[in-house]
Amino acid sequence: MKFKLLIAVLCLLISTILSGCLNQKETMVLLDEKIQGIEVSKSMGVGNVNEDIHVSFNHKNSIKVFEKAIKSAIKDKVELKAEPDYDIVVSYGDEFPKHAVHLWLGKENEESILTYMVGEGETYRTSAKITNQLRELILTK
């Protein structure tokens, strides 16, 4: 009887772990290196990086907002009807490549959309809370 109970508990535990793994959403990734800075520019269109920087962020708290926005953005097929609002360039230091991301900045309390500048055009959706934090950083500078 104890053996059957043990088997049942193990089966339940394994199924819980497996369902958690299967239900994970795909998110954007960055390098596992310390981010040195974030540069934001008004976008000139998909596939291009505007080198005329609108605002730069080197402060730890600001960098964390952008890092969280990118790493927590969930892959979701979105039909893009306009050009991106901003280009975000993530810098790790001279010895590492930079990450370039397009941002369609949502309105207050709405989601935003991110895509890698280089890639297959997958879209990723942020939360409304993240959008509000990004708006505060980008639009108040």
Wavefront OBJ file of the C-alpha trace (Angstrom):
o trace
v 0.000 0.000 0.000
v 2.810 2.421 0.899
v 4.583 1.505 -2.356
v 1.482 2.390 -4.422
v 1.134 5.702 -2.584
v 4.813 6.462 -3.194
v 4.426 5.673 -6.919
v 1.328 7.899 -7.131
v 3.131 10.789 -5.435
v 6.157 10.384 -7.729
v 3.927 10.309 -10.826
v 2.159 13.463 -9.674
v 5.474 15.188 -8.999
v 6.897 14.207 -12.392
v 3.771 15.324 -14.257
v 3.817 18.662 -12.422
v 7.451 19.226 -13.352
v 6.875 18.237 -16.974
v 3.811 20.439 -17.372
v 5.757 23.362 -15.933
v 8.513 22.814 -18.501
v 6.065 22.457 -21.373
v 4.078 25.553 -20.418
v 7.081 27.864 -20.267
v 6.813 30.764 -22.658
v 9.729 31.613 -24.941
v 11.336 34.911 -23.985
v 14.025 37.149 -25.443
v 17.607 36.601 -24.327
v 20.688 38.691 -23.732
v 24.300 37.717 -23.086
v 25.148 36.512 -19.583
v 27.475 39.474 -19.168
v 27.180 42.703 -17.214
v 25.392 45.355 -19.249
v 27.497 48.527 -19.473
v 24.896 50.759 -21.054
v 21.714 51.185 -23.052
v 21.327 53.569 -25.984
v 17.918 54.516 -27.338
v 17.334 56.267 -30.634
v 14.246 57.054 -32.687
v 13.902 54.264 -35.195
v 14.483 54.724 -38.911
v 12.716 51.464 -39.745
v 13.033 47.727 -39.425
v 16.565 46.434 -39.936
v 18.261 49.808 -39.451
v 19.945 51.300 -36.400
v 19.684 55.046 -35.987
v 23.073 56.142 -34.680
v 21.688 59.542 -33.592
v 21.172 58.608 -29.935
v 18.075 60.063 -28.275
v 19.082 59.048 -24.733
v 21.720 56.861 -23.038
v 21.392 54.981 -19.771
v 24.362 53.952 -17.641
v 22.684 53.960 -14.235
v 22.144 50.518 -12.709
v 18.409 50.986 -12.029
v 17.650 52.232 -15.545
v 19.640 49.393 -17.100
v 17.666 46.900 -14.988
v 14.378 48.225 -16.401
v 15.540 47.631 -19.977
v 17.083 44.263 -19.076
v 13.839 43.129 -17.449
v 11.790 44.448 -20.374
v 13.823 42.430 -22.849
v 14.279 39.250 -20.804
v 10.632 39.072 -19.730
v 9.106 39.828 -23.150
v 7.132 36.766 -24.240
v 7.165 35.508 -27.804
v 3.807 36.206 -29.400
v 2.935 36.538 -33.065
v 1.910 40.155 -33.625
v 1.127 41.733 -36.970
v 3.177 44.923 -37.122
v 1.376 47.668 -39.020
v 3.882 50.462 -38.466
v 7.594 51.081 -38.207
v 9.207 50.725 -34.758
v 9.258 53.750 -32.496
v 12.741 53.216 -31.061
v 15.961 51.273 -31.498
v 17.561 49.945 -28.325
v 21.239 48.992 -28.310
v 22.519 46.973 -25.340
v 26.285 47.279 -24.741
v 28.321 44.837 -22.657
v 31.784 46.310 -23.141
v 34.295 46.349 -25.962
v 35.002 42.616 -25.974
v 31.388 41.558 -26.565
v 28.921 42.186 -29.391
v 26.014 44.549 -28.854
v 22.362 43.548 -28.953
v 20.084 45.656 -31.136
v 16.326 45.561 -30.552
v 13.389 47.410 -32.110
v 10.709 48.766 -29.769
v 7.101 49.592 -30.554
v 6.376 51.548 -27.383
v 2.836 51.028 -26.185
v 0.623 53.744 -24.809
v 0.315 54.134 -21.050
v -1.005 50.907 -19.455
v -0.690 48.982 -22.742
v 1.760 46.322 -23.847
v 4.789 47.093 -26.001
v 6.330 44.978 -28.760
v 10.004 44.110 -29.170
v 11.874 42.357 -31.978
v 15.519 41.528 -32.479
v 16.948 43.781 -35.143
v 18.682 40.808 -36.717
v 16.713 37.601 -36.923
v 13.612 36.045 -38.274
v 11.205 38.787 -37.250
v 9.723 37.102 -34.195
v 7.769 39.507 -32.029
v 7.779 39.620 -28.247
v 5.212 41.298 -26.007
v 5.953 43.124 -22.742
v 3.570 43.739 -19.878
v 1.752 47.042 -19.428
v 3.774 47.609 -16.242
v 7.037 47.328 -18.192
v 5.652 49.685 -20.862
v 4.934 52.296 -18.198
v 8.500 51.987 -16.859
v 9.975 52.283 -20.360
v 7.780 55.300 -21.121
v 8.965 57.000 -17.941
v 12.616 56.492 -18.890
v 12.444 57.215 -22.613
v 9.861 59.976 -22.790
v 11.072 62.062 -19.839
v 14.591 62.549 -21.232
l 1 2 3 4 5 6 7 8 9 10 11 12 13 14 15 16 17 18 19 20 21 22 23 24 25 26 27 28 29 30 31 32 33 34 35 36 37 38 39 40 41 42 43 44 45 46 47 48 49 50 51 52 53 54 55 56 57 58 59 60 61 62 63 64 65 66 67 68 69 70 71 72 73 74 75 76 77 78 79 80 81 82 83 84 85 86 87 88 89 90 91 92 93 94 95 96 97 98 99 100 101 102 103 104 105 106 107 108 109 110 111 112 113 114 115 116 117 118 119 120 121 122 123 124 125 126 127 128 129 130 131 132 133 134 135 136 137 138 139 140 141
